Amino acid sequence: MASLMQGRLPISEDLLLMQKGTLMRKVRSKSWKKLRYFRLQDDGMTVWHARQAGSTAKPTFSISDVESVREGQESELLRSLAEELPLEQGFTIVFHGRRSNLDLVANSAEEAKIWMQGLQLLVDFVTGMDQQERLDQWLSDWFQRGDKNQDGRMSFHEVQRLLHLMNVKMDQEYAFQLFQAADTSESGTLEGEEFVEFYKALTKRTEVQELFENFSADGQKLTLLEFVDFLQEEQKEGERASDLALELIDRYEPSDSGKLRHVLSMDGFLNYLCSKDGDIFNPTCLPVYQDMTQPLNHYYINSSHNTYLVGDQLYGHSSVEGYIRALKRGCRCVEVDIWDGPNGEPIVYHGHTLTSRIPFKDVVATVAQYAFQTSDYPVILSLENHCSWEQQQVMAYHLTEILGEQLLSTTLDGLLPTQLPSPEELRRKILVKGKKLRTLEEDLEEEEEEEELECELETEQEADTELEAHLESVSQELSPRSKDKKKEKKSKPILCPSLSALVVYLKSVSFHSFTHSREHYRFYETSSFSEAKARSLIKEAGNEFVQHNAWQLSRVYPSGLRTDSSNYNPQELWNAGCQMVAMNVQTAGLEMDICDGFFRQNGGCGYVLKPDFLRDAQSSFHPERPISPFKAQTLLIQIISGQQLPKEDTSKERSIVDPLVRVEIFGVRPDKSRQETSYVENNGETGLGGAELCWAGVRGVVVGVRWEEHGCFPTALSALVTWTNCSSALGRNPLTCEMLIVGKIARPQGDTPKAKNQQGHFLHSLSPLPCPRV
C-alpha cells in the first residue's frame, strides 16, 4: 500500500533512518523499563515494535494517532529517572484522546533527535492532509494490519482476516467474487489500487448512490447546476449555493478533468459528504461567535474536578499530565488540592488517600506553560488549601514568581468594581479562586493608604535620619498590615495574608441559604456545592437557584462517593444556570461527551454565554417546571448511511458488532427522551441506513435557523447520536462511538456528524456515517 502515499510523503534523512529501525528503551514506570525495537514502516504512516530486531513485530501506533512529540525534560516520568536515564536521550509521544503517553529513551541524544524530528514532520504532514490523502492513509493502515506476512500483497486468506478486523461478516463466496473482480493482475493477491477497488466494492452504499442519482441526470456525475440544486434543496444553503458549488467542486473533485468541466463525480460527492464542509456542525459556530464582554457569571465555564488525577480517587496516579490534558481540551477552571509536603515544599494530591503526589510548583509551571495554548480566555485556579501558614507563603511565592504577568493580583483598573469583569477583559489572565481574609473593599482601601504613605516618604527623603525614623514609625502605626504583624506574634491566622491577597474576584464563601447570600455576600464571592446539594436545591428552590446564579458564580463538584472518578450529567446543573460544573475529565463516558459536545461551540474557548433568561436576576424560570411561551417544534432525523464503526476488543462471540443508532435529547425534563433504530446483525462496516426518528412537541430544542429566532432553552442539547453494539444472546454491549451536537449549532440539512471513540478522540469520517437530516 505504499503506492497510495507514494510521492506525497515528505523526504527526510530522519525518516529513512527510522525505517531502518532503532532499539530503544520503553519506560512505563520507575520499575518497568524494557528494550524494544521500533521501526517506521515503509508506508511512512505506521510504527511497529518487536522485542528485538528480526523478531515478530506488531503495530504500535499510526501517525494519525499522534498529537505531539515532547522532549525528555518535559516528561514527568523521565525527569524522575534523570539520574539513571539521560533526559537528552528521552522523548515522549503524546496521543489524541485519553490514550497514555509513550515514553522512550534512545541510545544517544542524536537518535532521540532523529525520532523527534521525524515524528513531528509526519504529524505536521498528517495535519495538513486533504480528504483523499486521509482516505489513502486510512486504507494503508488497514492494509498493514491485514498483510500479516508484510510482503506488500494480500491473499484471500488475509482478506478474510481483514474483513473480520473491519467488523464485516460476509458470505465467503461473495467475498471471493469481490476479491477476483479487484484482482485485475490475476496474481491471486491484491496490491495497491487493487485493494482500493476491493474496498470500494465492499463499502458501496446504495442509499448514498440513490441520493446522488436523485440529482444526477446520467447517474455518473453532478453538473454544476445539479450540484447547486442539491445544495439548495438538501443542504439548505440558499442564495450562496451557486458560489459554494464551484468552491466545493474545486476542493473535493479528485479528477482534474472534472474540475475543469465543473462536475462532481460520485467519489467527489463522497469526499464532500465526509468533509468538514459536510459536517452537521454549523461552521458559523466553530469560531468564537458569542458576546464575550459580559460579566463572568453570565457564562458556562468548562471546569475540571481533581484535575491532577489521571485515574481513580483512591489509588489513582497524580500527574501534571492531568492539567496538560484538561487545559488543551479547553477547561478554563482547574482544581488544585494542596497539602504540606517535605522540605517545606507544598504538594498536590487527593488528601487522606493513596493517590501519588506531585510538587505544587510543578503544577503552577505546567499551568503557566499550557494555560493559553487552546484558548486566550481566563483560566481559574480553584485552590483547595490544606497547608500550614509557612507553606502557604511558599504557595504565594510560587504563584507570583512562576506565573508573573499572567497572574491577576489586583482589580483590572485598581478601582472597586460593580460587577465581575468579562472574559474579554481577562484575556490571558490566570485568576485564583480561594479563601480570603478580608473583603475586596478592604484590600483596595489598604492599597490607597500604602500609596499615600509611600508618597509622604518620598517627599521627605532628604530629611535627617531622626526625622526619617520618626516617619517610618508613624507609617507602621497607620498601616493595617503592621497591625496584623503585631497580632501575628500572638497568634498566626489560619490563612496567610500573602496568599489571601492573590484572591481578587473569586473569593470562596460557604453557602447557607439564598436569602443569606443576597443579604451578606458580594458579587465577587462564590460558593461550591456537592452534586447532591445542588440537585436538592434545584428541586426545592429551582427558581431561587437560577436567580442566585444570575449574579454570583457557583461551582458544583462530583460526590465524594464517586471513588472511581465517574461523572454526573452536567445538563441538569446547567439548566439552573450553574456556571462551573466540574467534571472528572479523565473518565470517558456519556456525561463527558455531553460536556465536550456543549463546549465544542464558540471556538472551544471554554466559555459559553448563558441564555438571557438565566442571566436575569428577576427570572421566573424554574428548571424543574419550565414554561415555554413558544410553539413546540418537530425534530426529524433521517439516518442515511453508516460505515466504518470501530470494533470492540472483546471475545470472539462478540467480535462482529451489531450496530444501531440511538438518539437522545438532553435538556429540561419535559424534553428528555430517546429513540433508536433496529440493529443490523453482524456488520459494523457496511450496516445502518434508511431509518427515520421523529419527535413531535419538542419545546426546549428548536433545530436549525429557527433556533436563533425562537430558541427557548439553549442549554438543551439536541441530539446525542450513539452507535451501540447489540447482541441478542449477551445483551447490550458498551458504547462504540458517538457524536453530540447542540441544537443551536446543528445545520438543518443532510450532513455527516463527527463521531468519537471510547477514548474521546474524534474519528475521521472517510465514508458517510449516520447522517441526521433535521
Residue pairs with C-beta under 8 A, 6 or more apart in sequence:
1 43
1 139
1 140
1 143
1 144
1 147
1 152
1 192
1 195
2 42
2 43
2 44
2 140
2 152
3 191
3 192
3 193
4 136
4 137
4 139
4 140
4 192
4 193
4 196
5 43
5 44
5 45
5 133
5 136
5 137
5 140
8 133
9 15
9 44
9 125
10 121
10 122
10 125
12 117
12 118
12 121
14 114
14 115
14 117
14 118
14 121
15 40
15 44
15 118
15 121
15 122
17 114
17 118
18 39
18 40
18 114
18 115
18 118
19 39
19 40
19 41
19 42
19 44
20 39
21 37
21 38
21 39
21 53
22 37
22 38
22 39
22 106
22 107
22 111
22 114
22 115
23 35
23 36
23 37
23 38
23 52
23 53
23 107
24 35
24 36
24 37
24 38
24 104
24 105
24 106
24 107
24 111
24 115
25 33
25 34
25 35
25 36
25 85
25 104
25 105
25 106
26 33
26 34
26 35
26 36
26 49
26 102
26 103
26 104
27 33
27 77
27 78
27 81
27 85
27 90
27 103
27 104
27 105
28 103
29 77
30 77
30 80
30 81
33 81
33 85
33 105
35 51
35 52
36 49
36 50
36 51
37 49
37 50
37 51
37 52
37 53
37 55
37 57
38 47
38 48
38 49
38 60
38 104
38 115
39 47
39 48
39 49
39 50
39 57
40 46
40 47
40 118
41 47
41 48
41 144
42 152
43 140
43 143
43 144
44 63
44 122
45 62
45 63
45 64
45 122
45 126
45 137
45 140
45 141
46 59
46 61
46 62
46 63
46 140
46 141
46 144
47 59
47 60
47 61
47 62
47 63
48 57
48 58
48 59
48 60
49 57
49 58
49 60
50 56
50 57
50 58
57 150
59 144
59 145
60 102
61 93
61 95
61 102
62 137
62 141
63 119
63 122
63 123
63 125
63 126
63 137
64 126
64 134
64 137
64 138
64 141
64 764
65 95
65 96
65 99
65 761
66 93
66 94
66 95
66 96
66 119
66 122
66 123
66 126
67 94
67 95
67 96
67 123
68 94
68 120
68 123
69 91
69 92
69 93
69 94
69 116
69 119
69 120
69 123
70 91
70 92
70 94
71 87
71 90
71 91
71 92
71 116
72 78
72 79
72 86
72 87
72 88
72 89
72 90
72 91
72 92
72 105
72 112
73 79
73 87
73 88
74 92
75 90
75 91
75 92
75 101
75 103
76 319
76 320
76 321
76 358
76 362
77 103
78 85
78 87
78 90
78 92
78 103
78 105
79 87
85 105
86 105
86 109
88 109
88 112
89 105
89 106
89 107
89 108
89 109
89 111
89 112
90 103
90 104
90 105
90 106
90 112
91 103
91 104
91 106
91 112
91 115
91 116
92 101
92 102
92 103
92 104
93 101
93 102
93 104
93 119
94 101
95 101
95 102
96 759
96 761
96 762
97 757
97 759
97 760
97 761
98 325
98 586
98 588
98 759
98 760
98 761
99 759
99 761
101 321
104 112
104 115
105 112
106 112
106 115
126 137
129 137
131 252
131 271
131 274
131 275
132 254
132 271
134 764
134 766
135 271
135 766
138 764
138 766
139 195
139 196
139 199
142 162
142 165
142 166
142 199
143 154
143 195
144 150
145 162
145 165
146 154
146 158
146 159
146 161
146 162
146 165
147 153
147 154
147 158
148 158
148 161
149 158
152 191
153 187
153 189
153 190
153 191
154 162
154 189
154 190
154 191
154 195
155 188
155 189
156 176
156 179
156 188
159 175
159 179
159 190
159 198
160 172
160 175
163 169
163 170
163 175
163 202
163 685
164 655
164 656
165 647
166 644
166 647
166 684
166 685
167 645
167 646
167 647
167 656
167 657
167 683
167 684
167 685
168 202
168 656
168 683
168 684
168 685
168 686
169 656
169 682
169 683
178 198
178 201
178 202
179 190
179 198
181 197
181 198
181 201
182 190
182 194
182 195
182 197
182 198
182 201
183 189
183 190
183 194
184 194
184 197
185 191
185 194
190 198
202 685
202 686
203 643
203 644
203 685
203 686
203 767
205 641
205 643
205 686
205 689
205 767
205 768
207 640
207 641
207 689
207 690
208 269
208 270
208 273
208 640
208 641
208 768
209 266
211 234
211 640
211 750
212 219
212 222
212 266
212 269
213 219
215 222
215 226
215 227
215 229
215 230
216 222
216 226
217 223
217 226
220 265
220 266
221 258
221 263
221 264
221 265
221 266
222 230
222 263
222 264
222 269
223 262
223 263
224 245
224 246
224 249
224 262
224 263
227 245
227 248
227 249
227 264
228 241
228 242
228 245
231 237
231 241
231 244
231 245
231 248
232 238
232 241
234 749
234 750
235 241
235 747
235 749
235 750
235 751
236 704
236 705
236 747
236 748
236 749
237 244
237 749
246 262
248 264
248 272
248 277
249 258
249 259
249 262
249 263
249 264
249 268
250 259
251 272
251 275
251 277
252 264
252 268
252 269
252 271
252 272
252 275
252 277
253 259
253 263
253 264
253 265
253 268
253 271
254 265
254 267
254 268
254 271
255 265
255 268
258 264
258 265
258 268
264 272
270 767
270 768
272 278
273 751
273 752
273 768
273 771
274 752
274 765
274 766
274 767
274 768
275 765
276 283
277 283
278 751
278 752
278 765
279 751
279 752
279 753
279 754
279 765
280 739
280 741
280 746
280 747
280 749
280 751
280 752
280 753
280 754
280 771
280 772
281 600
281 741
281 745
281 746
281 747
281 753
281 754
282 745
282 746
282 747
285 601
285 602
285 744
285 745
286 603
287 603
288 602
288 603
288 605
289 602
289 603
290 602
290 607
290 608
290 609
291 609
292 377
292 422
292 423
292 424
292 605
292 607
292 609
293 422
293 424
293 425
294 422
294 609
294 615
295 419
295 420
295 421
295 422
295 523
296 378
296 420
296 421
296 422
296 423
296 426
296 505
296 553
296 579
297 420
297 523
297 549
297 550
297 551
297 552
297 553
297 579
298 609
298 610
298 615
299 423
299 579
299 607
299 608
299 609
299 610
300 574
300 579
300 581
300 598
300 599
300 607
300 608
300 609
300 610
300 715
301 332
301 333
301 380
301 579
301 580
301 606
301 607
302 330
302 331
302 332
302 333
302 595
302 599
302 606
302 607
303 331
303 332
303 333
303 334
303 380
303 382
303 555
303 580
303 581
303 582
303 583
304 322
304 326
304 331
304 333
304 334
304 335
304 582
304 583
304 584
304 585
305 335
305 557
305 558
305 582
305 583
305 584
305 585
306 313
306 335
306 337
306 350
306 565
306 584
307 322
307 323
307 326
307 331
307 334
307 335
307 336
307 585
308 318
308 319
308 320
308 322
308 323
308 335
308 336
308 337
308 348
308 349
308 350
308 358
308 363
309 316
309 317
309 318
309 322
309 350
309 355
309 565
309 584
309 586
310 316
310 317
310 318
310 319
310 321
310 322
310 325
310 586
311 317
311 355
311 565
311 586
312 563
312 564
312 565
313 350
313 353
313 355
313 560
313 562
313 563
313 564
313 565
314 350
314 353
314 354
314 355
314 563
315 353
315 354
315 355
316 350
316 355
316 356
316 565
317 355
317 356
318 348
318 349
318 350
318 355
318 356
318 357
318 358
319 356
319 358
320 358
320 362
320 363
320 366
322 586
323 334
323 363
323 366
323 367
323 370
324 366
324 370
325 585
325 586
326 334
326 585
327 334
327 367
327 370
327 371
327 373
327 374
327 379
328 370
328 373
328 374
329 374
329 585
329 596
330 374
330 375
330 599
330 604
330 605
330 606
331 585
331 606
332 375
332 377
332 378
332 379
332 380
332 605
332 606
332 607
333 379
333 380
333 382
333 433
333 555
333 580
333 582
334 367
334 379
334 380
334 381
334 382
335 382
335 384
335 557
335 582
336 348
336 360
336 363
336 381
336 382
336 383
336 384
337 348
337 349
337 350
337 351
337 384
337 386
338 346
338 347
338 348
338 360
338 383
338 384
338 385
338 386
338 387
338 395
339 346
339 347
339 348
339 349
339 351
339 386
339 387
340 346
340 347
340 386
340 387
340 388
340 391
341 347
341 357
341 359
341 360
341 391
344 390
344 391
344 394
345 359
345 360
345 361
345 391
345 394
346 359
346 360
346 361
346 387
346 391
346 394
346 395
346 398
347 357
347 358
347 359
347 360
348 357
348 358
348 359
348 360
348 363
349 355
349 356
349 357
349 358
351 386
360 394
360 395
360 398
361 398
361 402
364 398
364 399
364 402
364 403
365 402
367 379
367 381
367 403
367 430
368 402
368 403
368 404
368 406
368 430
371 379
371 406
371 428
371 430
372 379
372 428
374 604
374 605
374 606
375 603
375 604
375 605
375 606
376 427
376 428
376 605
377 423
377 424
377 426
377 427
377 605
377 606
377 607
378 408
378 423
378 426
378 427
378 428
378 429
378 430
378 431
379 429
379 430
379 431
380 430
380 431
380 432
380 433
380 506
380 580
381 399
381 430
381 431
381 432
381 433
382 433
382 434
382 555
382 580
382 582
383 395
383 432
383 433
383 434
385 392
385 395
385 434
385 435
385 495
385 499
387 395
389 492
389 493
389 494
389 496
392 495
392 496
392 498
392 499
393 496
393 498
393 499
395 496
395 499
396 496
396 498
396 499
396 501
396 502
397 498
399 407
399 432
399 499
399 502
400 407
400 409
400 502
403 430
406 428
406 429
406 430
407 429
407 430
407 432
407 502
408 426
408 429
408 430
408 431
408 432
408 504
408 505
409 501
409 502
409 504
410 447
410 504
411 417
411 440
411 444
411 504
411 505
412 421
412 425
412 426
414 444
414 447
415 444
416 440
416 441
416 444
417 440
417 505
417 524
418 523
419 523
420 505
420 523
420 524
420 553
421 505
423 605
423 607
431 504
431 505
431 506
432 502
432 503
432 504
432 506
433 503
433 506
433 508
433 526
433 555
434 499
434 502
434 503
434 506
434 507
434 508
435 495
435 500
435 503
435 507
435 508
436 495
436 500
436 503
436 507
436 508
437 493
437 495
437 497
437 500
438 500
439 507
439 522
440 504
440 505
440 507
440 522
440 524
443 501
446 479
446 480
446 481
449 478
449 479
449 480
450 479
450 481
453 475
453 478
453 479
456 471
456 475
457 471
457 472
457 475
460 467
460 468
460 471
461 468
463 471
475 482
476 482
481 497
484 493
484 497
504 524
505 524
506 524
506 526
506 553
507 522
507 524
507 525
507 526
508 525
508 526
508 527
508 528
509 521
509 525
509 526
509 527
510 527
511 517
511 527
511 528
511 529
511 533
514 541
514 544
514 545
514 547
514 548
517 527
517 548
517 552
518 548
521 552
523 551
523 552
525 552
526 552
526 553
526 554
526 555
527 552
527 554
527 555
528 554
528 555
528 556
528 557
529 537
529 554
529 555
529 556
529 557
529 578
530 556
530 557
530 559
530 560
531 556
531 557
531 558
531 559
531 568
531 573
532 559
534 545
534 554
534 556
534 573
534 576
534 578
535 572
537 544
537 545
537 576
538 545
538 572
538 573
538 575
538 576
538 623
538 624
539 624
542 576
542 622
542 623
542 624
542 625
543 619
543 620
543 621
543 622
545 576
545 577
545 578
545 623
546 576
546 577
546 614
546 619
546 621
546 622
546 623
547 617
547 618
547 619
548 554
549 576
549 577
549 578
549 579
549 614
550 577
550 614
550 615
550 616
550 617
550 619
551 617
553 579
553 580
554 577
554 578
554 579
554 580
555 578
555 579
555 580
555 581
555 582
556 573
556 578
556 580
556 581
556 582
557 582
558 566
558 567
558 568
558 582
558 583
558 584
559 568
562 584
564 587
565 584
565 586
565 587
566 584
566 587
566 589
566 591
567 583
567 584
567 587
567 589
567 591
567 592
567 595
568 591
569 590
569 591
569 594
569 666
570 581
570 583
570 591
570 594
570 595
570 598
571 594
571 666
571 667
571 715
571 716
571 717
572 623
573 581
574 581
574 598
574 715
575 623
575 667
575 668
575 713
575 715
575 716
576 623
577 610
577 614
577 615
579 610
581 595
583 591
583 592
583 595
584 592
585 592
585 595
588 758
588 759
588 760
589 735
590 720
590 735
590 738
592 760
593 720
593 738
593 740
593 756
593 760
594 666
594 717
594 720
594 740
596 740
596 756
596 760
597 717
597 720
597 739
597 740
597 741
597 742
598 608
598 717
598 740
598 742
599 606
599 608
600 740
600 742
600 745
601 608
601 742
601 744
601 745
602 608
602 609
610 715
611 711
611 713
611 714
611 715
613 619
613 621
614 621
614 715
623 668
623 669
624 669
626 668
626 669
626 670
626 699
626 700
626 713
628 699
628 700
628 712
628 713
629 712
630 699
630 702
630 710
630 712
631 710
632 696
632 697
632 698
632 699
633 698
633 699
633 701
633 702
633 703
633 706
633 710
634 694
634 695
634 696
634 697
634 698
635 665
635 694
635 695
635 698
635 701
635 703
635 718
635 719
635 774
636 692
636 693
636 694
636 695
636 773
636 774
637 663
637 692
637 693
637 694
637 719
637 721
637 772
637 773
637 774
638 691
638 692
638 693
638 750
638 771
638 772
638 773
639 661
639 677
639 688
639 689
639 690
639 691
639 692
639 693
639 770
639 771
639 772
640 689
640 690
640 750
640 768
640 770
640 771
640 773
641 688
641 689
641 767
641 768
641 769
641 770
641 771
642 659
642 661
642 687
642 688
642 689
642 723
642 768
642 769
642 770
643 685
643 686
643 687
643 688
643 767
643 768
643 769
644 684
644 685
644 763
644 766
644 767
644 769
645 657
645 659
645 684
645 685
645 687
645 688
645 723
645 736
645 737
646 684
646 736
646 737
646 757
646 758
646 763
647 655
647 656
647 657
647 684
647 736
648 654
648 655
648 657
648 725
648 733
648 734
648 736
650 733
653 727
653 729
653 730
654 725
654 727
654 730
654 733
656 682
656 683
656 684
657 683
657 684
657 725
657 733
657 736
658 679
658 680
658 681
658 682
658 683
658 725
658 726
658 727
659 679
659 680
659 683
659 684
659 687
659 688
659 723
659 724
659 725
659 726
659 736
660 676
660 677
660 678
660 679
660 680
660 688
660 723
660 724
660 726
661 676
661 677
661 688
661 691
661 693
661 721
661 722
661 723
661 770
662 674
662 675
662 676
662 677
662 721
662 722
662 723
662 724
663 674
663 675
663 676
663 693
663 719
663 720
663 721
663 722
663 772
664 672
664 673
664 674
664 719
664 720
664 722
665 671
665 672
665 673
665 674
665 695
665 698
665 700
665 701
665 716
665 717
665 718
665 719
666 672
666 716
666 717
666 720
667 700
667 701
667 713
667 715
667 716
667 717
668 700
668 713
668 715
668 716
670 699
670 700
671 698
671 699
671 700
671 701
671 713
671 716
673 695
675 693
675 695
676 693
676 724
677 688
677 691
677 693
678 691
679 726
680 687
680 688
684 736
688 723
688 770
689 770
699 712
699 713
700 712
700 713
700 716
701 713
701 716
701 717
701 718
701 743
702 710
702 711
702 712
702 743
703 718
703 743
703 746
703 748
703 774
704 746
704 747
704 748
704 774
705 748
707 714
707 743
707 744
708 744
711 743
711 744
714 742
714 743
714 744
716 742
716 743
717 740
717 741
717 742
717 743
718 741
718 742
718 743
718 744
718 746
718 774
719 740
719 741
719 743
719 746
719 772
719 774
720 738
720 739
720 740
721 738
721 739
721 740
721 753
721 770
721 772
722 735
722 736
722 737
722 738
723 735
723 736
723 737
723 738
723 755
723 770
724 732
724 733
724 735
724 736
725 732
725 733
725 734
725 736
726 732
726 733
727 733
734 758
735 758
736 757
736 758
737 755
737 756
737 757
737 758
737 763
738 755
738 756
739 753
739 754
739 755
739 756
739 769
741 753
746 772
746 774
747 774
748 774
749 773
749 774
750 771
750 773
751 771
751 772
752 765
752 768
752 769
752 771
753 769
753 770
753 771
753 772
754 762
754 763
754 765
755 762
755 763
755 765
755 769
756 762
756 763
757 763
